[in-house]
Structures are given as structure tokens and as C-alpha cells.
Amino acid sequence: MSTPANSPTSLQVAQDIIPIGELKAHLSERIRTLKVRRRPLVVTQNGRATAVLLSPEEFDRLTQQERFVAAVNEGLAQVERNETVSHDEAQRVLRERLARRTRLAEE
């Protein structure tokens, strides 16, 4: 799967890869711009990538996406293992749970 050039996670080598010394010298500025950039900042040390900085919002987006994909994959695996129920059975179970919660709330 390719990433469009204007995607928040696409890397722009000239702007998104910096040596650790430059990061140290301009840390406050680099951290402030993370939210606006919406792209990761790759930090190098001795010419090798050693860290990636993301804004909290971008980190949340990526982890939510990861959880969603994991849930979809788990659902597909359950289908393959025949661990599914019919629509009618799911409705029955949900109605029973709702009725039970309603009774508990009324007590």
C-alpha cells in the first residue's frame, strides 16, 4: 500500500530526517512544530535512524488505527473458525443483557 505525498505520515527526507545534534540545538522549536507538521521526525545518530518523534495526536491516530485493524483481523479469524452467531441470536443476547442492566439500575 503506497502513501500519498500529502498524507500526514509521508516522509519528506529534506525536512523530516535530522541529526541528534540539530535536534538538541532546536528541541523546543522542533517539538512545537510536530502538531503542525503531522509527519514523523526521524532522528539520526552516527548516520543511522535512532528515534522517531510524533505529536500526541498523530500517535493516537496511529494507535487507534492499529487497534481497529487488529479488531477487524480478529473478527475475520473468528469467521474462519466458525465462531459467529446469527443476527437473531446476537439480538437476543443483547436484549437479555439490556434487560438485566435495566433491572439492576431499577433496584
The first five atom37 places (N, CA, C, CB, O) and aatype in JSON, in Angstrom:
{
  "aatype": [12, 15, 16, 14, 0, 2, 15, 14, 16, 15, 10, 5, 19, 0, 5, 3, 9, 9, 14, 9, 7, 6, 10, 11, 0, 8, 10, 15, 6, 1, 9, 1, 16, 10, 11, 19, 1, 1, 1, 14, 10, 19, 19, 16, 5, 2, 7, 1, 0, 16, 0, 19, 10, 10, 15, 14, 6, 6, 13, 3, 1, 10, 16, 5, 5, 6, 1, 13, 19, 0, 0, 19, 2, 6, 7, 10, 0, 5, 19, 6, 1, 2, 6, 16, 19, 15, 8, 3, 6, 0, 5, 1, 19, 10, 1, 6, 1, 10, 0, 1, 1, 16, 1, 10, 0, 6, 6],
  "atom_mask": [
    [1, 1, 1, 1, 1],
    [1, 1, 1, 1, 1],
    [1, 1, 1, 1, 1],
    [1, 1, 1, 1, 1],
    [1, 1, 1, 1, 1],
    [1, 1, 1, 1, 1],
    [1, 1, 1, 1, 1],
    [1, 1, 1, 1, 1],
    [1, 1, 1, 1, 1],
    [1, 1, 1, 1, 1],
    [1, 1, 1, 1, 1],
    [1, 1, 1, 1, 1],
    [1, 1, 1, 1, 1],
    [1, 1, 1, 1, 1],
    [1, 1, 1, 1, 1],
    [1, 1, 1, 1, 1],
    [1, 1, 1, 1, 1],
    [1, 1, 1, 1, 1],
    [1, 1, 1, 1, 1],
    [1, 1, 1, 1, 1],
    [1, 1, 1, 0, 1],
    [1, 1, 1, 1, 1],
    [1, 1, 1, 1, 1],
    [1, 1, 1, 1, 1],
    [1, 1, 1, 1, 1],
    [1, 1, 1, 1, 1],
    [1, 1, 1, 1, 1],
    [1, 1, 1, 1, 1],
    [1, 1, 1, 1, 1],
    [1, 1, 1, 1, 1],
    [1, 1, 1, 1, 1],
    [1, 1, 1, 1, 1],
    [1, 1, 1, 1, 1],
    [1, 1, 1, 1, 1],
    [1, 1, 1, 1, 1],
    [1, 1, 1, 1, 1],
    [1, 1, 1, 1, 1],
    [1, 1, 1, 1, 1],
    [1, 1, 1, 1, 1],
    [1, 1, 1, 1, 1],
    [1, 1, 1, 1, 1],
    [1, 1, 1, 1, 1],
    [1, 1, 1, 1, 1],
    [1, 1, 1, 1, 1],
    [1, 1, 1, 1, 1],
    [1, 1, 1, 1, 1],
    [1, 1, 1, 0, 1],
    [1, 1, 1, 1, 1],
    [1, 1, 1, 1, 1],
    [1, 1, 1, 1, 1],
    [1, 1, 1, 1, 1],
    [1, 1, 1, 1, 1],
    [1, 1, 1, 1, 1],
    [1, 1, 1, 1, 1],
    [1, 1, 1, 1, 1],
    [1, 1, 1, 1, 1],
    [1, 1, 1, 1, 1],
    [1, 1, 1, 1, 1],
    [1, 1, 1, 1, 1],
    [1, 1, 1, 1, 1],
    [1, 1, 1, 1, 1],
    [1, 1, 1, 1, 1],
    [1, 1, 1, 1, 1],
    [1, 1, 1, 1, 1],
    [1, 1, 1, 1, 1],
    [1, 1, 1, 1, 1],
    [1, 1, 1, 1, 1],
    [1, 1, 1, 1, 1],
    [1, 1, 1, 1, 1],
    [1, 1, 1, 1, 1],
    [1, 1, 1, 1, 1],
    [1, 1, 1, 1, 1],
    [1, 1, 1, 1, 1],
    [1, 1, 1, 1, 1],
    [1, 1, 1, 0, 1],
    [1, 1, 1, 1, 1],
    [1, 1, 1, 1, 1],
    [1, 1, 1, 1, 1],
    [1, 1, 1, 1, 1],
    [1, 1, 1, 1, 1],
    [1, 1, 1, 1, 1],
    [1, 1, 1, 1, 1],
    [1, 1, 1, 1, 1],
    [1, 1, 1, 1, 1],
    [1, 1, 1, 1, 1],
    [1, 1, 1, 1, 1],
    [1, 1, 1, 1, 1],
    [1, 1, 1, 1, 1],
    [1, 1, 1, 1, 1],
    [1, 1, 1, 1, 1],
    [1, 1, 1, 1, 1],
    [1, 1, 1, 1, 1],
    [1, 1, 1, 1, 1],
    [1, 1, 1, 1, 1],
    [1, 1, 1, 1, 1],
    [1, 1, 1, 1, 1],
    [1, 1, 1, 1, 1],
    [1, 1, 1, 1, 1],
    [1, 1, 1, 1, 1],
    [1, 1, 1, 1, 1],
    [1, 1, 1, 1, 1],
    [1, 1, 1, 1, 1],
    [1, 1, 1, 1, 1],
    [1, 1, 1, 1, 1],
    [1, 1, 1, 1, 1],
    [1, 1, 1, 1, 1],
    [1, 1, 1, 1, 1]
  ],
  "atom_positions": [
    [[0.85, -1.18, 0.0], [0.0, 0.0, 0.0], [0.89, 1.23, 0.0], [-0.96, 0.0, 1.21], [1.73, 1.38, 0.88]],
    [[0.72, 2.1, -0.95], [1.54, 3.31, -1.02], [0.88, 4.44, -0.24], [1.76, 3.73, -2.48], [-0.33, 4.44, -0.03]],
    [[1.7, 5.4, 0.19], [1.21, 6.54, 0.95], [1.22, 7.76, 0.04], [2.07, 6.79, 2.22], [2.26, 8.07, -0.55]],
    [[0.08, 8.46, -0.1], [0.06, 9.66, -0.92], [1.05, 10.7, -0.41], [-1.35, 10.25, -0.97], [1.32, 10.77, 0.79]],
    [[1.59, 11.51, -1.31], [2.61, 12.5, -0.94], [2.09, 13.51, 0.07], [3.09, 13.23, -2.18], [2.88, 14.02, 0.87]],
    [[0.8, 13.82, 0.06], [0.27, 14.81, 1.0], [-0.28, 14.17, 2.27], [-0.81, 15.62, 0.33], [-0.92, 14.85, 3.08]],
    [[-0.05, 12.89, 2.46], [-0.52, 12.17, 3.64], [0.23, 12.65, 4.88], [-0.35, 10.65, 3.47], [1.4, 13.02, 4.79]],
    [[-0.45, 12.66, 6.04], [0.21, 13.08, 7.28], [1.43, 12.22, 7.62], [-0.76, 13.03, 8.42], [2.32, 12.68, 8.33]],
    [[1.48, 10.99, 7.13], [2.59, 10.12, 7.51], [3.64, 9.99, 6.43], [2.07, 8.76, 7.86], [4.61, 9.25, 6.61]],
    [[3.49, 10.69, 5.3], [4.52, 10.6, 4.26], [5.77, 11.35, 4.71], [4.0, 11.17, 2.91], [5.68, 12.41, 5.34]],
    [[6.91, 10.8, 4.4], [8.18, 11.35, 4.85], [8.77, 12.25, 3.78], [9.17, 10.22, 5.21], [8.82, 11.88, 2.6]],
    [[9.22, 13.43, 4.18], [9.93, 14.33, 3.28], [11.37, 14.4, 3.78], [9.26, 15.77, 3.23], [11.67, 15.09, 4.76]],
    [[12.23, 13.68, 3.1], [13.59, 13.45, 3.58], [14.32, 14.73, 3.97], [14.38, 12.74, 2.53], [14.96, 14.77, 5.02]],
    [[14.23, 15.78, 3.16], [14.97, 17.01, 3.44], [14.5, 17.68, 4.73], [14.82, 17.98, 2.28], [15.29, 18.37, 5.37]],
    [[13.24, 17.49, 5.12], [12.69, 18.17, 6.29], [12.49, 17.24, 7.48], [11.39, 18.81, 5.94], [12.41, 17.71, 8.62]],
    [[12.41, 15.95, 7.24], [11.95, 15.04, 8.28], [13.03, 14.14, 8.89], [10.89, 14.18, 7.74], [12.73, 13.36, 9.79]],
    [[14.24, 14.25, 8.43], [15.34, 13.47, 8.99], [16.4, 14.45, 9.46], [15.93, 12.44, 7.95], [16.95, 15.21, 8.67]],
    [[16.69, 14.42, 10.77], [17.68, 15.36, 11.31], [18.64, 14.63, 12.24], [16.98, 16.51, 12.07], [18.26, 13.66, 12.9]],
    [[19.87, 15.09, 12.29], [20.83, 14.5, 13.23], [20.48, 14.91, 14.66], [22.28, 14.94, 12.88], [19.86, 15.95, 14.89]],
    [[20.88, 14.1, 15.6], [20.56, 14.35, 17.0], [21.13, 15.68, 17.48], [21.09, 13.22, 17.88], [20.52, 16.34, 18.32]],
    [[22.27, 16.08, 16.97], [22.86, 17.36, 17.37], [21.96, 18.53, 17.0], [0.0, 0.0, 0.0], [21.8, 19.46, 17.78]],
    [[21.38, 18.48, 15.8], [20.45, 19.54, 15.39], [19.19, 19.52, 16.25], [20.08, 19.39, 13.9], [18.66, 20.56, 16.61]],
    [[18.72, 18.32, 16.58], [17.54, 18.22, 17.44], [17.83, 18.85, 18.81], [17.11, 16.73, 17.61], [17.01, 19.6, 19.34]],
    [[18.98, 18.55, 19.37], [19.34, 19.13, 20.66], [19.38, 20.65, 20.6], [20.71, 18.58, 21.13], [18.91, 21.34, 21.51]],
    [[19.94, 21.18, 19.51], [20.09, 22.63, 19.38], [18.75, 23.33, 19.18], [21.01, 22.95, 18.22], [18.62, 24.51, 19.52]],
    [[17.78, 22.64, 18.63], [16.49, 23.27, 18.29], [15.31, 22.47, 18.83], [16.37, 23.43, 16.76], [14.25, 22.43, 18.2]],
    [[15.49, 21.84, 19.98], [14.47, 20.92, 20.5], [13.11, 21.59, 20.7], [14.94, 20.34, 21.81], [12.1, 21.06, 20.26]],
    [[13.07, 22.73, 21.35], [11.79, 23.41, 21.61], [11.06, 23.71, 20.31], [12.02, 24.71, 22.39], [9.85, 23.47, 20.2]],
    [[11.78, 24.24, 19.34], [11.17, 24.58, 18.05], [10.65, 23.32, 17.35], [12.18, 25.31, 17.15], [9.53, 23.33, 16.82]],
    [[11.43, 22.27, 17.34], [11.02, 21.02, 16.67], [9.8, 20.41, 17.34], [12.18, 20.0, 16.69], [8.91, 19.92, 16.65]],
    [[9.73, 20.45, 18.67], [8.57, 19.9, 19.37], [7.33, 20.73, 19.08], [8.84, 19.84, 20.89], [6.25, 20.18, 18.89]],
    [[7.48, 22.06, 19.06], [6.32, 22.93, 18.77], [5.74, 22.66, 17.38], [6.73, 24.4, 18.86], [4.53, 22.74, 17.19]],
    [[6.6, 22.33, 16.43], [6.11, 22.15, 15.06], [5.56, 20.76, 14.77], [7.22, 22.45, 14.1], [4.99, 20.54, 13.7]],
    [[5.71, 19.81, 15.68], [5.23, 18.45, 15.43], [3.74, 18.41, 15.11], [5.52, 17.57, 16.63], [3.32, 17.69, 14.2]],
    [[2.94, 19.17, 15.85], [1.48, 19.14, 15.64], [1.12, 19.68, 14.27], [0.76, 19.95, 16.73], [0.24, 19.14, 13.6]],
    [[1.79, 20.74, 13.84], [1.5, 21.37, 12.55], [1.97, 20.47, 11.41], [2.18, 22.75, 12.46], [1.29, 20.36, 10.39]],
    [[3.13, 19.83, 11.58], [3.73, 19.02, 10.53], [2.86, 17.81, 10.17], [5.09, 18.55, 10.98], [2.71, 17.47, 8.99]],
    [[2.31, 17.17, 11.19], [1.53, 15.94, 11.03], [2.34, 14.84, 10.34], [0.26, 16.23, 10.24], [1.78, 13.95, 9.7]],
    [[3.66, 14.9, 10.49], [4.55, 13.88, 9.94], [5.56, 13.53, 11.02], [5.26, 14.37, 8.63], [5.86, 14.36, 11.89]],
    [[6.08, 12.33, 10.98], [7.11, 11.96, 11.96], [8.42, 12.69, 11.68], [7.33, 10.44, 11.96], [8.7, 13.07, 10.55]],
    [[9.19, 12.87, 12.72], [10.53, 13.45, 12.61], [11.51, 12.34, 12.98], [10.69, 14.72, 13.55], [11.51, 11.85, 14.11]],
    [[12.34, 11.95, 12.04], [13.31, 10.87, 12.25], [14.62, 11.48, 12.73], [13.52, 10.03, 10.94], [15.16, 12.39, 12.09]],
    [[15.12, 10.98, 13.85], [16.36, 11.48, 14.44], [17.45, 10.46, 14.16], [16.21, 11.74, 15.98], [17.28, 9.26, 14.38]],
    [[18.59, 10.96, 13.66], [19.7, 10.06, 13.38], [20.85, 10.29, 14.35], [20.19, 10.24, 11.93], [21.03, 11.39, 14.89]],
    [[21.62, 9.24, 14.55], [22.83, 9.33, 15.36], [23.88, 8.49, 14.63], [22.59, 8.82, 16.85], [23.65, 7.32, 14.34]],
    [[25.0, 9.08, 14.35], [26.05, 8.42, 13.58], [25.52, 7.91, 12.24], [26.65, 7.26, 14.39], [25.89, 6.84, 11.78]],
    [[24.64, 8.7, 11.62], [24.14, 8.37, 10.3], [23.04, 7.32, 10.25], [0.0, 0.0, 0.0], [22.61, 6.93, 9.16]],
    [[22.59, 6.86, 11.4], [21.54, 5.82, 11.44], [20.32, 6.33, 12.18], [22.07, 4.53, 12.11], [20.45, 7.08, 13.15]],
    [[19.15, 5.94, 11.74], [17.92, 6.32, 12.44], [17.91, 5.7, 13.83], [16.66, 5.88, 11.64], [18.12, 4.5, 13.98]],
    [[17.67, 6.54, 14.85], [17.66, 6.04, 16.22], [16.37, 6.34, 16.97], [18.82, 6.62, 16.98], [16.09, 5.73, 18.0]],
    [[15.57, 7.28, 16.45], [14.32, 7.64, 17.13], [13.37, 8.29, 16.13], [14.59, 8.59, 18.33], [13.78, 8.8, 15.09]],
    [[12.1, 8.26, 16.49], [11.07, 8.92, 15.7], [10.21, 9.72, 16.66], [10.22, 7.89, 14.87], [9.71, 9.18, 17.65]],
    [[10.02, 11.0, 16.36], [9.17, 11.86, 17.18], [7.85, 12.08, 16.46], [9.87, 13.21, 17.48], [7.81, 12.34, 15.26]],
    [[6.75, 11.99, 17.23], [5.4, 12.22, 16.71], [4.66, 13.14, 17.65], [4.63, 10.9, 16.52], [4.97, 13.19, 18.85]],
    [[3.68, 13.87, 17.13], [2.8, 14.63, 18.01], [1.91, 13.64, 18.74], [1.96, 15.69, 17.22], [1.7, 12.53, 18.25]],
    [[1.38, 14.02, 19.9], [0.46, 13.12, 20.61], [-0.75, 12.75, 19.75], [-0.01, 13.77, 21.91], [-1.22, 11.62, 19.8]],
    [[-1.25, 13.7, 18.96], [-2.42, 13.44, 18.11], [-2.09, 12.39, 17.04], [-2.9, 14.75, 17.45], [-2.9, 11.51, 16.76]],
    [[-0.92, 12.51, 16.46], [-0.51, 11.54, 15.43], [-0.28, 10.17, 16.05], [0.75, 12.01, 14.71], [-0.63, 9.15, 15.45]],
    [[0.31, 10.14, 17.24], [0.49, 8.87, 17.94], [-0.86, 8.23, 18.23], [1.28, 9.09, 19.25], [-1.03, 7.03, 18.01]],
    [[-1.82, 9.02, 18.73], [-3.17, 8.49, 19.0], [-3.82, 7.95, 17.73], [-4.05, 9.58, 19.61], [-4.43, 6.89, 17.75]],
    [[-3.68, 8.7, 16.63], [-4.27, 8.26, 15.37], [-3.68, 6.92, 14.94], [-4.04, 9.31, 14.28], [-4.42, 6.02, 14.52]],
    [[-2.38, 6.79, 15.04], [-1.73, 5.55, 14.63], [-2.12, 4.38, 15.53], [-0.23, 5.71, 14.63], [-2.36, 3.28, 15.04]],
    [[-2.2, 4.6, 16.84], [-2.55, 3.51, 17.73], [-4.02, 3.13, 17.59], [-2.24, 3.88, 19.18], [-4.37, 1.95, 17.7]],
    [[-4.89, 4.12, 17.35], [-6.31, 3.79, 17.11], [-6.45, 2.99, 15.83], [-7.16, 5.08, 17.03], [-7.22, 2.03, 15.76]],
    [[-5.71, 3.37, 14.82], [-5.74, 2.65, 13.55], [-5.26, 1.21, 13.76], [-4.87, 3.36, 12.48], [-5.84, 0.27, 13.22]],
    [[-4.21, 1.05, 14.54], [-3.67, -0.29, 14.82], [-4.7, -1.14, 15.56], [-2.37, -0.18, 15.66], [-4.89, -2.32, 15.24]],
    [[-5.38, -0.55, 16.55], [-6.41, -1.3, 17.28], [-7.57, -1.69, 16.37], [-6.93, -0.48, 18.47], [-8.1, -2.79, 16.48]],
    [[-7.97, -0.78, 15.47], [-9.05, -1.07, 14.54], [-8.69, -2.24, 13.63], [-9.39, 0.18, 13.71], [-9.47, -3.17, 13.45]],
    [[-7.5, -2.18, 13.06], [-7.05, -3.25, 12.16], [-6.97, -4.57, 12.92], [-5.67, -2.9, 11.53], [-7.35, -5.61, 12.39]],
    [[-6.48, -4.55, 14.15], [-6.4, -5.77, 14.95], [-7.8, -6.34, 15.22], [-5.67, -5.5, 16.29], [-7.99, -7.55, 15.17]],
    [[-8.77, -5.47, 15.5], [-10.14, -5.92, 15.75], [-10.75, -6.53, 14.49], [-11.0, -4.75, 16.25], [-11.44, -7.55, 14.56]],
    [[-10.51, -5.91, 13.35], [-11.02, -6.46, 12.09], [-10.39, -7.82, 11.82], [-10.73, -5.49, 10.91], [-11.08, -8.77, 11.44]],
    [[-9.08, -7.92, 12.01], [-8.4, -9.2, 11.79], [-8.92, -10.27, 12.74], [-6.89, -9.05, 11.96], [-9.07, -11.43, 12.34]],
    [[-9.18, -9.91, 13.98], [-9.74, -10.87, 14.94], [-11.13, -11.32, 14.5], [-9.8, -10.26, 16.36], [-11.45, -12.51, 14.59]],
    [[-11.94, -10.39, 14.03], [-13.27, -10.75, 13.53], [-13.19, -11.69, 12.34], [0.0, 0.0, 0.0], [-13.96, -12.65, 12.26]],
    [[-12.28, -11.43, 11.43], [-12.11, -12.31, 10.28], [-11.64, -13.7, 10.71], [-11.11, -11.71, 9.28], [-12.08, -14.71, 10.15]],
    [[-10.75, -13.75, 11.69], [-10.28, -15.04, 12.21], [-11.43, -15.8, 12.86], [-9.13, -14.83, 13.22], [-11.52, -17.02, 12.72]],
    [[-12.31, -15.09, 13.57], [-13.46, -15.75, 14.19], [-14.39, -16.32, 13.13], [-14.23, -14.76, 15.08], [-14.95, -17.41, 13.32]],
    [[-14.57, -15.62, 12.03], [-15.39, -16.13, 10.93], [-14.77, -17.41, 10.39], [-15.54, -15.08, 9.8], [-15.48, -18.39, 10.16]],
    [[-13.46, -17.41, 10.18], [-12.78, -18.6, 9.67], [-12.9, -19.78, 10.62], [-11.31, -18.29, 9.41], [-12.93, -20.93, 10.18]],
    [[-12.96, -19.51, 11.94], [-13.07, -20.58, 12.94], [-14.53, -20.92, 13.24], [-12.36, -20.17, 14.22], [-14.81, -21.7, 14.16]],
    [[-15.44, -20.35, 12.49], [-16.88, -20.56, 12.72], [-17.31, -20.16, 14.12], [-17.24, -22.02, 12.49], [-18.16, -20.81, 14.72]],
    [[-16.75, -19.1, 14.63], [-17.1, -18.59, 15.96], [-18.03, -17.39, 15.83], [-15.82, -18.21, 16.77], [-17.79, -16.34, 16.43]],
    [[-19.07, -17.54, 15.04], [-20.01, -16.45, 14.82], [-21.4, -16.87, 15.27], [-20.03, -16.02, 13.34], [-21.67, -18.05, 15.46]],
    [[-22.27, -15.88, 15.43], [-23.67, -16.16, 15.77], [-24.54, -15.45, 14.75], [-24.01, -15.69, 17.23], [-24.11, -14.51, 14.08]],
    [[-25.75, -15.91, 14.63], [-26.68, -15.29, 13.69], [-27.1, -13.92, 14.22], [-27.91, -16.19, 13.46], [-26.92, -13.59, 15.39]],
    [[-27.67, -13.15, 13.32], [-28.19, -11.83, 13.7], [-29.25, -11.97, 14.79], [-28.78, -11.1, 12.46], [-29.25, -11.22, 15.77]],
    [[-30.14, -12.92, 14.61], [-31.21, -13.13, 15.6], [-30.65, -13.5, 16.97], [-32.17, -14.24, 15.12], [-31.13, -13.0, 17.99]],
    [[-29.63, -14.37, 16.99], [-29.01, -14.77, 18.26], [-28.33, -13.57, 18.92], [-27.99, -15.91, 18.03], [-28.44, -13.39, 20.13]],
    [[-27.62, -12.75, 18.14], [-26.96, -11.57, 18.69], [-27.99, -10.61, 19.28], [-26.12, -10.86, 17.61], [-27.78, -10.07, 20.37]],
    [[-29.1, -10.39, 18.57], [-30.16, -9.53, 19.09], [-30.72, -10.07, 20.41], [-31.3, -9.39, 18.06], [-30.95, -9.31, 21.35]],
    [[-30.94, -11.39, 20.47], [-31.49, -11.99, 21.69], [-30.54, -11.77, 22.87], [-31.73, -13.51, 21.49], [-30.98, -11.38, 23.95]],
    [[-29.26, -12.01, 22.67], [-28.27, -11.84, 23.74], [-28.21, -10.37, 24.18], [-26.86, -12.32, 23.27], [-28.17, -10.09, 25.37]],
    [[-28.2, -9.45, 23.23], [-28.13, -8.03, 23.57], [-29.39, -7.59, 24.32], [-27.95, -7.19, 22.31], [-29.29, -6.81, 25.27]],
    [[-30.54, -8.06, 23.91], [-31.78, -7.71, 24.62], [-31.77, -8.23, 26.05], [-33.0, -8.26, 23.88], [-32.19, -7.54, 26.97]],
    [[-31.27, -9.47, 26.23], [-31.18, -10.03, 27.58], [-30.24, -9.2, 28.46], [-30.69, -11.49, 27.52], [-30.56, -8.92, 29.61]],
    [[-29.11, -8.81, 27.91], [-28.15, -8.0, 28.68], [-28.75, -6.63, 29.03], [-26.84, -7.82, 27.9], [-28.59, -6.15, 30.14]],
    [[-29.43, -6.02, 28.07], [-30.05, -4.72, 28.32], [-31.12, -4.84, 29.39], [-30.65, -4.16, 27.03], [-31.21, -3.99, 30.28]],
    [[-31.94, -5.88, 29.32], [-32.99, -6.09, 30.32], [-32.38, -6.3, 31.7], [-33.87, -7.3, 29.93], [-32.89, -5.78, 32.69]],
    [[-31.29, -7.06, 31.77], [-30.61, -7.32, 33.04], [-30.06, -6.01, 33.62], [-29.46, -8.34, 32.85], [-30.22, -5.75, 34.81]],
    [[-29.43, -5.19, 32.79], [-28.9, -3.9, 33.27], [-30.03, -2.98, 33.72], [-28.08, -3.22, 32.17], [-29.9, -2.28, 34.72]],
    [[-31.11, -2.98, 32.99], [-32.24, -2.14, 33.35], [-32.79, -2.56, 34.7], [-33.32, -2.21, 32.27], [-33.1, -1.71, 35.54]],
    [[-32.93, -3.87, 34.93], [-33.42, -4.37, 36.22], [-32.46, -3.98, 37.35], [-33.58, -5.91, 36.18], [-32.9, -3.55, 38.42]],
    [[-31.17, -4.12, 37.12], [-30.18, -3.76, 38.15], [-30.22, -2.26, 38.45], [-28.76, -4.16, 37.69], [-30.09, -1.86, 39.61]],
    [[-30.4, -1.44, 37.43], [-30.45, 0.0, 37.63], [-31.7, 0.42, 38.4], [-30.4, 0.71, 36.28], [-31.68, 1.42, 39.11]],
    [[-32.78, -0.33, 38.25], [-34.03, -0.01, 38.93], [-34.03, -0.42, 40.37], [-35.18, -0.65, 38.23], [-34.82, 0.09, 41.16]],
    [[-33.16, -1.35, 40.74], [-33.11, -1.86, 42.13], [-32.51, -0.87, 43.09], [-32.32, -3.14, 42.21], [-32.41, -1.15, 44.28]]
  ]
}
